[in-house]
Amino acid sequence: MSTYQLAVHPTIVWVRWRSLSIFLEESHHLWLRKSWIAGRVDRLGFK
């Protein structure tokens, strides 16, 4: 493993992990928003 690979590899891992965690956060917020809207709609009686 060269010095270049050693320097680049952790960055790639970090970037991938970061984008994955952002994606998971976004989809989680989206799901929460959807379920919140669904809950509001149910309470108002628009089934």
C-alpha positions in Angstrom: 0.0 0.0 0.0 1.5 3.3 -1.1 1.5 6.5 0.9 -1.0 7.9 -1.6 -3.4 5.1 -1.0 -3.0 5.4 2.8 -3.8 9.1 2.5 -6.7 8.8 0.2 -8.4 5.7 1.6 -9.7 7.2 4.9 -11.0 10.2 3.1 -13.0 7.9 0.7 -14.4 5.9 3.7 -15.3 9.2 5.5 -17.0 10.6 2.4 -19.0 7.4 1.8 -20.0 7.2 5.5 -21.0 10.8 5.5 -23.2 10.6 2.4 -24.8 7.4 3.8 -25.6 9.0 7.1 -27.0 12.1 5.4 -29.1 9.9 3.2 -30.4 7.9 6.2 -31.2 11.1 8.1 -33.0 12.6 5.1 -35.1 9.5 4.5 -35.9 9.3 8.3 -37.0 12.9 8.3 -39.1 12.3 5.2 -40.7 9.2 6.9 -41.4 11.2 10.1 -43.0 14.0 8.0 -45.1 11.6 6.1 -46.4 9.8 9.2 -47.0 13.1 10.9 -49.1 14.3 7.9 -50.9 11.0 7.9 -51.7 11.3 11.6 -53.0 14.8 11.1 -55.2 13.7 8.1 -56.5 10.8 10.2 -57.5 13.1 13.1 -59.2 15.5 10.7 -61.2 12.5 9.3 -59.9 12.5 5.7 -59.3 8.8 5.5 
